[in-house]
Amino acid sequence: MQKLNDIKVLAFDIFGTVVDWHSSIVQEIDNLNLDIDSNQFALDWRAGYRPAMDKVHSGHLPWTSIDDLHRLILDELLIQYHISTLTEDQKTDLNLVWHRLTPWQDTVSALEQLKEKYIICTLSNGNIRLLVDMAKNAKLPWDYIFSAENFKAYKPSSKTYLGVAELLNVLPRQVMMVAAHHSDLEAARSCGLLTAYIERPFEYGLSQLKDISPCVENDLHATDLLDLVNLLK
C-alpha cells in the first residue's frame, strides 16, 4: 500500500484502454456504405499497426508518425478489399477516424475523478495532433499529453516510460502506467513504473473477445477505469 501512496502520475495508454477504437472504426466504415465486412476491416487496420511500427524500430522506415503509418496500412487495405470508389479527400478523412475515437462509457467520469488527486497524462504511440484532437472531441481532461512523438521512440522503448518521469520531475516508481495490454505494462515495470491492468474484453468487438486473465506482477487489476478510481482511494 505504501508504494500506491507514493503515486504522483497516472500515465494512460489510449487505444483500447481509454477509447473504443473498434466500434468507432466499424461505425465509420458502415457510414461509407462500402459493402465490406466492417468488423474485419477494423481488425485488419489495427493488426497492421505493430508490424508498421516494427519497420520503424528496425530502421526499415525512418521515424514516421502514427497518422502516416495508419495511412500506409489503409492504402494497402483499400487494395486488398478492392475499394476504388473513395476520393482522396474521403481517404484522408477516413484516416482521421483515429482522431475522433469514442471513449469507453466509464472513461471521462473516471479521469475527472482521478485528476483531482493525480497528474493524469497520456503515454501513447499516437502522434501529438491525433491525441489533442481526440481529447477535444471526447472531452478527455488530460493534464498533459505525452506521445511517442515527444521521444522519437515507440513503446515499448524505455525512452517513453522514463521520459514521462523525467519531464514531470518524478521518480519512475511515482508513475503508474495504466493500460489494457500486458505487454505495455511489462515494459513499464521493467523501467521501474507501477502498473494497473484495465480489463477491456470487447476491445476487438463481440466476435473476438479478449483474454483478460490477470497478471500477478501488476500492482492493480481493475475491471474498468471507475474500478481503478475505487482501488486508488
N, C-alpha and C positions, 0 to 999 in steps of 0.2 A: 504493500500500500504506500510506503514512503516514496517509492520511485514514481508512482502516479501523482503524488502530491507535488513532485518537482516539475511536472509538465508545464511548460510555458507556451508551447506552439503545437497546434494540430495542423499537420500538412496532409492534404487530401488528394488522392488520386481522383480523376474526374470521370473518364469514360467507363460506365458500368457501376462505379461506386456512387457518384453524385447524380449523374444523368442517365436516362434510359435511352441509349443510342439505338438499340434495335427497333423499338416501337416507333421512334421518331423517323428513322430511315424508311421503315416499311410504309408508314403513312405518306411520306414524301413520294415514294415510288408509286404507290397506289393513286395518288393525285395526278400523276403524269399519264395514267392510262396506257402503260407500255405493253400490257398483255404479257407480262412475265411473272414468275414466282417472286414476289417482292420479299418474302421471308428469306428465300435462298440468296437473293441478290444482296440483301443486307448482310447476311452471314459471310458471303464471299468477299464483300467490300472490306469488312472488318478483318477477315482472315488474311488479307494481303498486307495488313499493317505491320506485323512483326517481320516478315521477310523483307519488306521495303526498308525498314529501319536497320535490319542486319546488313543491307548493302551499304548503308552509311557507316555503320560500325566497322565494317571490313575494309572500307576505303574504296569500294567499287563505285560509290557515289560520293560527291563532296557533301558538306553539310547542306541538308535540304529540309525545309520546313515541313511540318505535317500537312499543311494545306497542299503543298506541292506533291508530297507523296500520295495523299488521297487522290489528287487529280491523275497522277500516273496510273494508280490502280483502277480508277474509274474508267479511264480511256481503254484500258485493257478489257475491263468487264463489258463495256459497250460493244466491243468487237465480239467477245465471247458470247454475249446474249443476242447478237445480230440486231442491235439497236442503231438505226441510222437516221431516225427522224428528228432527233434533238438538234436545235440550233446551238451555236457556240454560246450564246447568252444563256440558254437553258442548261447547258453543261456546266457553265460557271456557277449558276445559281444552285444547281443540284449539288455541286461540290461544297457549297457553303452551308449545306444542311448541317454539317458538323458544328457550325457556329450557333445553331439555334435548336440544339437538342433539348428535350423536355426533362426537367428534373424528376426524380422519383417523388412520390407523394409526401414522404417524410422529410425530404431534404431541406427545404427552405426554413421550416419551423425549427428543425434541429440545429441548423447553422446559426440561426439568430440566437438561440439559447446558448450554444457553445461560445459564441462571440462575446458574450457577457463576461466570461471568465478567462478565455484563452485568446491568443493571436491565432486567427484561422486563415490559412492560405492554401492555394493550390500548389501541387507539385505534379505537373502533368507533362507528358510528351507533346501535348498540343501547343501550337505556337501562341505567342502573346496575343495577337489580334483575335485569334479564334477564342481564346479564353475570356478576353474582355467582352467580345460580342455575346458570348454565351452568358456571362454574368449579367449583363444588362438585359438580355432577353428573358432570362429565367429568374431574375431578381435574386441572384446569389450574393450574399453580403460579405464578400471577402475583405479582409484587412490588406492583403497583398496577393498579387498573382505571380507565382514562380512558374516558369516554363523551362523545358529543356533548352529552349532558345536562349535563355539567360546564360547558360553554361556551355552552350555549343556541344552538348552531350545528351544522349537519350538515357532515360532509365533503362537498365539498372546500373548505369555508371555511378560510382561513388561520388563523382563531382556534383551530381544533382542533390543527393541527400545531405552531404556535408556542406554543400553550397547554401542550402536553406539555413542551417545552423550558423554558418559563418556570417551571412548577410543580416540575420536577425540578432546577431551577437548573443547567442545562447550556446550551451553545450549540446552535443548530439543527444545525450540522454535526457535533455529537456524538450526534445521534439518527439511527438508521436506521429508516426505515419499511419494514415487511415486509408484502407484500400479493400477492395473486394477480390484481390488477386494475391494468392500466397507467394508467387514469385517476386512480386513487388515488395512485399513485406519481408521476405527472406533477405533481399538485397539491402533493405533499410536496416534490418537488425545487424547485418554484418558491418554496418557503419556506426553502430552504437545507438541507433534510434530505438525508441519504444514502438510497439506496433499494435494496431487494432484491426481485426478482420471483420468486415461487414458482409453479411450474407446477402447475396443478390441472386436468388435461384432462377429468376426469369431474365437474367441479363441477355441471354441468347434467344429469348422468346419461349413460347409454350412448347415448341416442337423439340427443343434441345435444352432440357433442364440441366442446370449446373450441379456438380457435386459440391456441396457446401460443408463437407466434413471439416471439423475444427483442426487446427494445428496447435499442438500443446505449447509450442515455442512462442506463440503470440501472447502478448500481455493481456489483451482483451479479445473477446469474441462476442459480437453483437448481431442481433437479428437485422437491425437497420440503424439509421443514424439517431432516431429517437431513443432507441435502446442504449446507444452509446452515451447519450446525454445522461440517462439514469445510472449507467455504470460509472460515470465520472463524477457523480455527485458526492 
